[in-house]
């Protein structure tokens, strides 16, 4: 199974959260990725911090492949956005893109933000933090 990490899970991993570290170590090499959208969020956070160089180094040390957002991902995100708008249950713009990519590529999204992502029908979600 391929897992796509949300930014909160990558942050937990960098902070050495025991459950996240354990589950990550149990995965085969290449089975854990992050969206280029998540990479954007984390890069912004690093540059916006007082320890930009340190945080950028920690992010690079994870060595997770970042998958680029493509046309199929964009179409799926657009479909999800329309459904959620009709239902009156929108989610944040970055979360929408992350969900669209995970659903379009049949990835399981690992996140602690289950409240938002459970609104997306068909999206597989796991919370490794608890």
DSSP file (Angstrom, degrees, kcal/mol; ACC not computed):
  #  RESIDUE AA STRUCTURE BP1 BP2  ACC     N-H-->O    O-->H-N    N-H-->O    O-->H-N    TCO  KAPPA ALPHA  PHI   PSI    X-CA   Y-CA   Z-CA
    1    1 A X              0   0    0      0, 0.0     2,-0.4     0, 0.0   106,-0.1   0.000 360.0 360.0 360.0 137.8    0.0    0.0    0.0
    2    2 A X        -     0   0    0    104,-0.3   106,-2.4    30,-0.1     2,-0.4  -0.801 360.0-157.7 -95.9 134.7    1.3    3.5   -0.8
    3    3 A X  E     -ab  32 108A   0     28,-3.3    30,-2.9    -2,-0.4     2,-0.5  -0.911   7.7-158.2-114.2 137.1    1.0    6.2    1.8
    4    4 A X  E     -ab  33 109A   0    104,-2.8   106,-2.7    -2,-0.4     2,-0.4  -0.972  20.0-140.1-112.5 121.6    0.9    9.9    1.3
    5    5 A X  E     -ab  34 110A   0     28,-2.8    30,-0.5    -2,-0.5   106,-0.2  -0.663   6.7-141.6 -86.7 131.2    1.9   11.9    4.4
    6    6 A X    >>  -     0   0    0    104,-2.6     4,-1.9    -2,-0.4     3,-0.8  -0.409  34.8-100.7 -76.5 164.4    0.1   15.1    5.3
    7    7 A X  H 3> S+     0   0    0      1,-0.3     4,-2.5     2,-0.2     5,-0.2   0.859 121.0  57.5 -60.4 -36.7    2.2   17.9    6.7
    8    8 A X  H 3> S+     0   0    0      1,-0.2     4,-1.8     2,-0.2    -1,-0.3   0.820 107.5  48.5 -66.6 -28.0    1.2   17.2   10.3
    9    9 A X  H <> S+     0   0    0     -3,-0.8     4,-2.4   101,-0.3    -1,-0.2   0.881 110.1  50.4 -76.7 -39.5    2.5   13.6   10.0
   10   10 A X  H  X S+     0   0    0     -4,-1.9     4,-2.5     2,-0.2    -2,-0.2   0.918 111.7  49.1 -62.4 -42.0    5.8   14.8    8.5
   11   11 A X  H  X S+     0   0    0     -4,-2.5     4,-1.7     2,-0.2    -2,-0.2   0.912 110.6  50.3 -63.0 -42.5    6.1   17.3   11.3
   12   12 A X  H  <>S+     0   0    0     -4,-1.8     5,-2.8     1,-0.2    -2,-0.2   0.892 110.3  50.5 -62.5 -39.1    5.4   14.5   13.8
   13   13 A X  H ><5S+     0   0    0     -4,-2.4     3,-1.6     1,-0.2    -2,-0.2   0.921 109.3  49.7 -64.9 -43.9    8.0   12.3   12.2
   14   14 A X  H 3<5S+     0   0    0     -4,-2.5    -1,-0.2     1,-0.3    -2,-0.2   0.810 109.3  53.3 -64.5 -28.6   10.6   15.1   12.4
   15   15 A X  T 3<5S-     0   0    0     -4,-1.7    -1,-0.3    -5,-0.2    -2,-0.2   0.367 117.6-117.4 -85.8   4.8    9.7   15.5   16.0
   16   16 A X  T < 5 -     0   0    0     -3,-1.6     2,-0.3     1,-0.2    -3,-0.2   0.853  39.2-172.7  63.0  38.3   10.3   11.8   16.5
   17   17 A X     >< -     0   0    0     -5,-2.8     4,-2.8     1,-0.1     5,-0.3  -0.505  22.8-135.6 -61.0 121.5    6.7   11.0   17.6
   18   18 A X  H  > S+     0   0    0     -2,-0.3     4,-2.6     1,-0.2     5,-0.2   0.865  97.8  45.8 -55.0 -46.1    7.1    7.3   18.6
   19   19 A X  H  > S+     0   0    0      1,-0.2     4,-2.3     2,-0.2    -1,-0.2   0.894 115.6  46.8 -66.8 -38.5    4.0    5.9   16.9
   20   20 A X  H  > S+     0   0    0     -3,-0.2     4,-2.3     2,-0.2    -2,-0.2   0.913 113.1  48.7 -69.9 -42.4    4.7    7.7   13.6
   21   21 A X  H  X S+     0   0    0     -4,-2.8     4,-2.4     2,-0.2    -2,-0.2   0.934 112.7  49.2 -60.7 -46.0    8.4    6.7   13.6
   22   22 A X  H  X S+     0   0    0     -4,-2.6     4,-1.1    -5,-0.3    -2,-0.2   0.940 113.5  44.3 -61.0 -49.8    7.4    3.1   14.3
   23   23 A X  H  < S+     0   0    0     -4,-2.3     4,-0.4     1,-0.2     3,-0.3   0.878 113.3  51.8 -65.1 -37.2    4.8    2.9   11.5
   24   24 A X  H >< S+     0   0    0     -4,-2.3     3,-1.5     1,-0.2    -1,-0.2   0.917 107.2  52.3 -64.7 -42.4    7.0    4.7    9.0
   25   25 A X  H 3< S+     0   0    0     -4,-2.4    -1,-0.2     1,-0.3    -2,-0.2   0.738 102.4  61.2 -66.3 -22.4    9.9    2.2    9.7
   26   26 A X  T 3< S+     0   0    0     -4,-1.1    -1,-0.3    -3,-0.3     2,-0.2   0.580  88.9  92.4 -79.5  -9.8    7.5   -0.7    9.0
   27   27 A X  S <  S-     0   0    0     -3,-1.5     2,-0.1    -4,-0.4     3,-0.1  -0.571  82.8-110.3 -88.8 148.8    6.9    0.5    5.5
   28   28 A X    >   -     0   0    0     -2,-0.2     3,-2.3     1,-0.1     4,-0.3  -0.416  48.2 -85.9 -69.7 149.2    8.9   -0.7    2.5
   29   29 A X  T 3  S+     0   0    0      1,-0.3    -1,-0.1     2,-0.1    -4,-0.0  -0.337 118.3  22.5 -55.8 133.8   11.2    1.9    0.9
   30   30 A X  T 3  S+     0   0    0      2,-0.2    -1,-0.3    -3,-0.1    -2,-0.1   0.324  94.3 100.8  90.1  -8.3    9.2    3.9   -1.7
   31   31 A X  S <  S+     0   0    0     -3,-2.3   -28,-3.3   -29,-0.1     2,-0.5   0.518  72.7  67.1 -86.6  -4.3    5.9    3.2   -0.1
   32   32 A X  E     +a    3   0A   0     -4,-0.3    33,-0.6   -30,-0.2     2,-0.3  -0.973  62.1 157.6-119.8 125.3    5.8    6.6    1.7
   33   33 A X  E     -ac   4  65A   0    -30,-2.9   -28,-2.8    -2,-0.5     2,-0.3  -0.823  26.6-142.6-131.8 171.7    5.5    9.8   -0.4
   34   34 A X  E     -ac   5  66A   0     31,-2.2    33,-2.4    -2,-0.3   -28,-0.1  -0.987  26.1-109.6-134.8 151.6    4.3   13.3    0.2
   35   35 A X  E  >  - c   0  67A   0    -30,-0.5     4,-2.3    -2,-0.3    33,-0.2  -0.403  23.7-121.8 -71.4 150.6    2.5   15.6   -2.2
   36   36 A X  H  > S+     0   0    0     31,-2.2     4,-2.0     1,-0.2    -1,-0.1   0.773 117.5  60.8 -62.0 -23.7    4.3   18.6   -3.7
   37   37 A X  H  > S+     0   0    0     30,-0.3     4,-2.2     2,-0.2    -1,-0.2   0.912 104.4  46.6 -67.5 -43.2    1.5   20.5   -2.0
   38   38 A X  H  > S+     0   0    0      2,-0.2     4,-2.8     1,-0.2     5,-0.2   0.907 109.8  54.0 -63.9 -42.4    2.7   19.2    1.4
   39   39 A X  H  X S+     0   0    0     -4,-2.3     4,-2.6     1,-0.2    -1,-0.2   0.904 107.9  51.0 -58.7 -40.7    6.3   20.0    0.5
   40   40 A X  H  X S+     0   0    0     -4,-2.0     4,-2.7     2,-0.2     5,-0.2   0.942 110.3  48.6 -59.7 -48.6    5.1   23.6   -0.3
   41   41 A X  H  X S+     0   0    0     -4,-2.2     4,-2.3     1,-0.2    -2,-0.2   0.926 115.3  44.1 -58.5 -45.7    3.4   23.8    3.2
   42   42 A X  H  X S+     0   0    0     -4,-2.8     4,-2.3     2,-0.2    -1,-0.2   0.866 112.5  51.4 -70.3 -36.7    6.5   22.5    5.0
   43   43 A X  H  X S+     0   0    0     -4,-2.6     4,-2.6    -5,-0.2     5,-0.2   0.914 110.5  49.1 -66.8 -42.3    8.9   24.7    3.0
   44   44 A X  H  X S+     0   0    0     -4,-2.7     4,-2.2    -5,-0.2    -2,-0.2   0.944 110.9  50.6 -58.9 -47.5    6.9   27.8    3.8
   45   45 A X  H  < S+     0   0    0     -4,-2.3     4,-0.4    -5,-0.2    -2,-0.2   0.890 111.0  48.7 -58.6 -40.4    6.8   26.8    7.4
   46   46 A X  H >< S+     0   0    0     -4,-2.3     3,-1.3     1,-0.2    -1,-0.2   0.949 113.7  44.7 -65.1 -49.2   10.6   26.3    7.4
   47   47 A X  H 3< S+     0   0    0     -4,-2.6    -1,-0.2     1,-0.3    -2,-0.2   0.789 112.0  54.1 -66.2 -26.6   11.3   29.7    5.7
   48   48 A X  T 3< S+     0   0    0     -4,-2.2    -1,-0.3    -5,-0.2    -2,-0.2   0.487  97.9  85.1 -85.2  -3.5    8.8   31.4    8.0
   49   49 A X  S X  S-     0   0    0     -3,-1.3     3,-0.5    -4,-0.4    -3,-0.0  -0.404  87.8-115.9 -93.7 171.8   10.5   30.1   11.1
   50   50 A X  T 3  S+     0   0    0      1,-0.2     3,-0.1    -2,-0.1    -1,-0.1   0.584 114.7  49.3 -80.5 -11.1   13.5   31.5   13.1
   51   51 A X  T 3>  +     0   0    0     -5,-0.2     4,-2.7     1,-0.1     5,-0.3  -0.427  67.3 151.8-124.1  56.2   15.5   28.3   12.2
   52   52 A X  H <> S+     0   0    0     -3,-0.5     4,-2.7     1,-0.2     5,-0.2   0.914  72.0  47.2 -56.8 -50.5   14.9   28.2    8.4
   53   53 A X  H  > S+     0   0    0      1,-0.2     4,-2.2     2,-0.2    -1,-0.2   0.916 114.2  47.5 -61.6 -44.0   18.2   26.4    7.5
   54   54 A X  H  > S+     0   0    0      1,-0.2     4,-2.3     2,-0.2    -1,-0.2   0.929 114.0  46.6 -62.5 -46.2   17.8   23.8   10.3
   55   55 A X  H  X S+     0   0    0     -4,-2.7     4,-2.0     1,-0.2    -2,-0.2   0.869 111.6  50.8 -67.7 -36.2   14.2   23.1    9.4
   56   56 A X  H  X S+     0   0    0     -4,-2.7     4,-2.4    -5,-0.3    -1,-0.2   0.895 110.6  50.1 -66.1 -39.2   15.0   22.8    5.7
   57   57 A X  H  X S+     0   0    0     -4,-2.2     4,-2.1    -5,-0.2    -2,-0.2   0.908 109.8  50.4 -63.6 -42.3   17.8   20.4    6.4
   58   58 A X  H  X S+     0   0    0     -4,-2.3     4,-0.7     2,-0.2    -2,-0.2   0.890 111.3  48.8 -63.9 -39.1   15.5   18.3    8.6
   59   59 A X  H >X S+     0   0    0     -4,-2.0     3,-0.9     1,-0.2     4,-0.6   0.925 111.7  48.1 -66.0 -44.9   13.0   18.2    5.8
   60   60 A X  H >< S+     0   0    0     -4,-2.4     3,-1.0     1,-0.2    -2,-0.2   0.843 102.9  63.7 -64.3 -33.4   15.5   17.2    3.2
   61   61 A X  H 3< S+     0   0    0     -4,-2.1    -1,-0.2     1,-0.3    -2,-0.2   0.746  89.3  68.1 -65.5 -23.3   16.9   14.5    5.5
   62   62 A X  H << S-     0   0    0     -3,-0.9    -1,-0.3    -4,-0.7    -2,-0.2   0.849  85.2-159.4 -65.4 -32.6   13.6   12.6    5.4
   63   63 A X    <<  +     0   0    0     -3,-1.0     2,-0.4    -4,-0.6    -3,-0.1   0.835  27.6 159.4  58.2  37.0   14.3   11.9    1.7
   64   64 A X        -     0   0    0     -5,-0.4    -1,-0.2     1,-0.0     2,-0.2  -0.722  46.2-111.4 -85.7 138.9   10.6   11.2    0.9
   65   65 A X  E     -c   33   0A   0    -33,-0.6   -31,-2.2    -2,-0.4     2,-0.6  -0.502  26.1-144.3 -65.5 137.1    9.7   11.5   -2.8
   66   66 A X  E     -c   34   0A   0    -33,-0.2     2,-0.5    -2,-0.2   -31,-0.2  -0.928  12.7-143.8-103.2 121.1    7.4   14.4   -3.4
   67   67 A X  E     -c   35   0A   0    -33,-2.4   -31,-2.2    -2,-0.6   -30,-0.3  -0.724  17.6-121.8 -90.7 131.2    4.9   13.7   -6.1
   68   68 A X        -     0   0    0     -2,-0.5     2,-0.5   -33,-0.2    -1,-0.1  -0.375  23.2-112.5 -72.0 145.9    4.0   16.5   -8.5
   69   69 A X        -     0   0    0     -2,-0.1     2,-0.2     4,-0.1    -1,-0.1  -0.664  46.4-179.0 -78.2 124.0    0.5   17.7   -8.8
   70   70 A X     >  -     0   0    0     -2,-0.5     4,-2.3    -3,-0.0     5,-0.2  -0.492  42.4 -83.1-120.1-171.9   -0.8   16.8  -12.3
   71   71 A X  H  > S+     0   0    0      1,-0.2     4,-2.5     2,-0.2     5,-0.2   0.894 125.0  50.2 -62.1 -43.9   -3.9   17.2  -14.5
   72   72 A X  H  > S+     0   0    0      1,-0.2     4,-2.2     2,-0.2    -1,-0.2   0.893 111.1  50.1 -63.4 -38.8   -5.7   14.1  -13.1
   73   73 A X  H  > S+     0   0    0      2,-0.2     4,-2.6     1,-0.2    -2,-0.2   0.918 110.7  50.0 -63.1 -43.3   -5.0   15.4   -9.6
   74   74 A X  H  X S+     0   0    0     -4,-2.3     4,-2.3     2,-0.2    -2,-0.2   0.901 110.5  49.2 -63.6 -42.2   -6.5   18.8  -10.5
   75   75 A X  H  X S+     0   0    0     -4,-2.5     4,-2.3     2,-0.2    -1,-0.2   0.921 112.1  48.0 -64.1 -43.4   -9.6   17.3  -12.0
   76   76 A X  H  X S+     0   0    0     -4,-2.2     4,-2.6     1,-0.2    -2,-0.2   0.922 111.4  50.4 -63.5 -43.3  -10.2   15.1   -9.0
   77   77 A X  H  X S+     0   0    0     -4,-2.6     4,-2.6     1,-0.2    -1,-0.2   0.893 110.0  51.2 -62.3 -39.3   -9.7   18.1   -6.7
   78   78 A X  H  X S+     0   0    0     -4,-2.3     4,-2.1     2,-0.2    -1,-0.2   0.902 110.4  48.4 -63.7 -40.9  -12.2   20.1   -8.7
   79   79 A X  H  X S+     0   0    0     -4,-2.3     4,-2.3     2,-0.2    -2,-0.2   0.923 112.6  48.2 -64.3 -44.4  -14.7   17.3   -8.5
   80   80 A X  H  X S+     0   0    0     -4,-2.6     4,-2.9     1,-0.2     5,-0.3   0.925 110.0  52.4 -61.9 -44.5  -14.3   17.0   -4.8
   81   81 A X  H  X S+     0   0    0     -4,-2.6     4,-2.4     1,-0.2    -1,-0.2   0.914 109.7  48.7 -59.5 -43.5  -14.6   20.8   -4.3
   82   82 A X  H  X S+     0   0    0     -4,-2.1     4,-2.4     2,-0.2    -1,-0.2   0.921 112.7  47.8 -63.1 -44.1  -17.8   20.9   -6.3
   83   83 A X  H  X S+     0   0    0     -4,-2.3     4,-1.9     1,-0.2    -2,-0.2   0.933 114.0  46.3 -61.9 -45.7  -19.3   18.0   -4.2
   84   84 A X  H  X>S+     0   0    0     -4,-2.9     5,-2.6     1,-0.2     4,-0.8   0.867 111.0  52.5 -67.7 -35.6  -18.3   19.5   -0.9
   85   85 A X  H ><5S+     0   0    0     -4,-2.4     3,-0.8    -5,-0.3    -1,-0.2   0.935 109.5  49.0 -63.7 -45.7  -19.6   23.0   -1.9
   86   86 A X  H 3<5S+     0   0    0     -4,-2.4    -2,-0.2     1,-0.3    -1,-0.2   0.873 113.1  47.8 -60.5 -36.6  -23.0   21.4   -2.8
   87   87 A X  H 3<5S-     0   0    0     -4,-1.9    -1,-0.3    -5,-0.2    -2,-0.2   0.597 111.0-123.0 -80.3 -10.7  -23.0   19.6    0.5
   88   88 A X  T <<5S+     0   0    0     -3,-0.8    -3,-0.2    -4,-0.8    -2,-0.1   0.774  82.3 110.1  74.0  25.7  -22.1   22.8    2.4
   89   89 A X      < +     0   0    0     -5,-2.6    -4,-0.2    -6,-0.2    -3,-0.1  -0.407  44.2 171.5-129.8  56.9  -19.0   21.1    3.9
   90   90 A X        -     0   0    0     -6,-0.2     2,-0.3    -5,-0.1    -9,-0.1  -0.175  17.1-150.4 -66.5 161.4  -15.9   22.7    2.2
   91   91 A X        -     0   0    0      1,-0.1     5,-0.1    26,-0.0    -1,-0.0  -0.821  36.3 -71.6-123.3 168.6  -12.4   22.0    3.3
   92   92 A X     >  -     0   0    0     -2,-0.3     4,-2.4     1,-0.1     5,-0.2  -0.154  45.5-113.5 -59.7 153.8   -9.3   24.2    3.1
   93   93 A X  H  > S+     0   0    0      1,-0.2     4,-1.7     2,-0.2     5,-0.1   0.873 114.8  44.2 -62.0 -40.5   -7.7   24.8   -0.3
   94   94 A X  H  > S+     0   0    0      2,-0.2     4,-2.6     1,-0.2    -1,-0.2   0.913 113.3  51.5 -70.6 -40.3   -4.5   22.9    0.4
   95   95 A X  H  > S+     0   0    0      1,-0.2     4,-2.8     2,-0.2    -2,-0.2   0.879 107.2  55.0 -61.6 -36.5   -6.3   20.0    2.0
   96   96 A X  H  X S+     0   0    0     -4,-2.4     4,-2.4     2,-0.2    -1,-0.2   0.918 109.9  45.1 -61.1 -44.8   -8.6   19.9   -1.1
   97   97 A X  H  X S+     0   0    0     -4,-1.7     4,-2.2     2,-0.2    -2,-0.2   0.900 113.5  49.9 -66.7 -41.2   -5.6   19.6   -3.4
   98   98 A X  H  X S+     0   0    0     -4,-2.6     4,-2.3     2,-0.2    -2,-0.2   0.919 113.0  46.8 -63.3 -44.2   -3.9   16.9   -1.1
   99   99 A X  H  X S+     0   0    0     -4,-2.8     4,-2.6     2,-0.2     5,-0.3   0.909 110.6  52.7 -64.7 -42.5   -7.1   14.9   -1.0
  100  100 A X  H  X S+     0   0    0     -4,-2.4     4,-2.5    -5,-0.2    -2,-0.2   0.904 111.2  46.4 -60.4 -42.3   -7.6   15.2   -4.8
  101  101 A X  H  X S+     0   0    0     -4,-2.2     4,-1.8     2,-0.2    -1,-0.2   0.930 112.8  48.8 -66.9 -45.1   -4.1   13.9   -5.4
  102  102 A X  H  <>S+     0   0    0     -4,-2.3     5,-3.0     1,-0.2     4,-0.4   0.917 115.4  44.3 -61.6 -43.1   -4.5   11.0   -3.0
  103  103 A X  H ><5S+     0   0    0     -4,-2.6     3,-0.9     1,-0.2    -1,-0.2   0.911 112.2  51.5 -69.2 -42.4   -7.8   10.0   -4.4
  104  104 A X  H 3<5S+     0   0    0     -4,-2.5    -1,-0.2    -5,-0.3    -2,-0.2   0.825 117.9  39.0 -63.1 -31.1   -6.7   10.3   -8.0
  105  105 A X  T 3<5S-     0   0    0     -4,-1.8    -1,-0.2    -5,-0.2    -2,-0.2   0.333 110.3-117.3-104.3   6.3   -3.6    8.1   -7.4
  106  106 A X  T < 5 +     0   0    0     -3,-0.9  -104,-0.3    -4,-0.4     2,-0.3   0.904  61.3 153.4  59.3  44.1   -5.3    5.6   -5.0
  107  107 A X      < -     0   0    0     -5,-3.0     2,-0.6    -6,-0.2    17,-0.5  -0.743  47.7-123.1-101.0 150.9   -3.1    6.6   -2.1
  108  108 A X  E     -b    3   0A   0   -106,-2.4  -104,-2.8    -2,-0.3     2,-0.5  -0.852  27.4-137.9 -90.4 124.0   -3.9    6.3    1.6
  109  109 A X  E     -bd   4 125A   0     15,-2.8    17,-2.3    -2,-0.6     2,-0.6  -0.729  10.0-155.4 -86.7 123.6   -3.6    9.7    3.2
  110  110 A X  E     +bd   5 126A   0   -106,-2.7  -104,-2.6    -2,-0.5  -101,-0.3  -0.893  35.5 142.4 -99.4 118.2   -1.9    9.6    6.6
  111  111 A X        -     0   0    0     15,-2.3    18,-0.2    -2,-0.6     3,-0.1  -0.987  55.8-145.4-153.2 154.3   -3.0   12.6    8.6
  112  112 A X  S    S+     0   0    0     -2,-0.3     2,-1.1     1,-0.1     3,-0.3   0.451  91.4  83.1 -95.5  -5.6   -4.0   13.8   12.1
  113  113 A X     >  +     0   0    0      1,-0.2     4,-1.6     2,-0.1     3,-0.4  -0.432  48.1 144.5 -94.8  58.3   -6.5   16.1   10.4
  114  114 A X  H  >  +     0   0    0     -2,-1.1     4,-2.2     1,-0.2    -1,-0.2   0.790  58.0  71.4 -69.9 -26.7   -9.2   13.5   10.1
  115  115 A X  H  4 S+     0   0    0     -3,-0.3    -1,-0.2     1,-0.2     4,-0.2   0.907 108.3  32.8 -58.2 -43.9  -12.1   16.0   10.8
  116  116 A X  H >4 S+     0   0    0     -3,-0.4     3,-1.6     1,-0.2    -1,-0.2   0.935 118.7  50.7 -76.5 -47.5  -11.6   17.7    7.4
  117  117 A X  H >< S+     0   0    0     -4,-1.6     3,-1.7     1,-0.3     6,-0.2   0.735  95.1  69.8 -71.2 -22.1  -10.5   14.8    5.3
  118  118 A X  T 3< S+     0   0    0     -4,-2.2    -1,-0.3     1,-0.3    -2,-0.1   0.666  86.7  70.8 -67.9 -12.9  -13.4   12.5    6.3
  119  119 A X  T <  S+     0   0    0     -3,-1.6     2,-0.8    -4,-0.2    -1,-0.3   0.654  79.8  88.2 -72.9 -14.8  -15.7   14.8    4.3
  120  120 A X  S X  S-     0   0    0     -3,-1.7     3,-1.6    -4,-0.2    -1,-0.1  -0.765  81.4-133.2 -93.5 107.9  -14.1   13.4    1.1
  121  121 A X  T 3  S+     0   0    0     -2,-0.8     3,-0.1     1,-0.2    -2,-0.1  -0.318  85.6  12.5 -60.2 134.5  -16.0   10.3    0.0
  122  122 A X  T 3  S+     0   0    0      1,-0.3     2,-0.5    -4,-0.1    -1,-0.2   0.304  89.1 132.5  85.7  -9.2  -13.8    7.4   -1.0
  123  123 A X    <   -     0   0    0     -3,-1.6     2,-0.5    -6,-0.2    -1,-0.3  -0.646  52.6-138.0 -80.1 124.1  -10.6    8.8    0.5
  124  124 A X        -     0   0    0     -2,-0.5   -15,-2.8   -17,-0.5     2,-0.4  -0.702  27.8-175.8 -81.9 129.1   -8.7    6.3    2.6
  125  125 A X  E     -d  109   0A   0     -2,-0.5     2,-0.4   -17,-0.2   -15,-0.2  -0.973  14.1-177.8-130.0 139.2   -7.4    7.9    5.7
  126  126 A X  E     -d  110   0A   0    -17,-2.3   -15,-2.3    -2,-0.4     2,-0.6  -0.998  14.3-153.4-132.8 140.9   -5.2    6.7    8.5
  127  127 A X        +     0   0    0     -2,-0.4     3,-0.2   -17,-0.2   -15,-0.1  -0.933  12.1 179.6-112.9 107.2   -4.1    8.6   11.7
  128  128 A X  S    S+     0   0    0     -2,-0.6  -105,-0.1     1,-0.2    -1,-0.1   0.491  76.1  65.8 -86.5  -3.1   -0.8    7.2   13.0
  129  129 A X              0   0    0    -18,-0.2    -1,-0.2  -110,-0.1  -110,-0.1   0.823 360.0 360.0 -86.3 -33.7   -0.7    9.7   15.9
  130  130 A X              0   0    0     -3,-0.2    -2,-0.1  -111,-0.1   -18,-0.1   0.410 360.0 360.0 123.1 360.0   -3.8    8.3   17.6
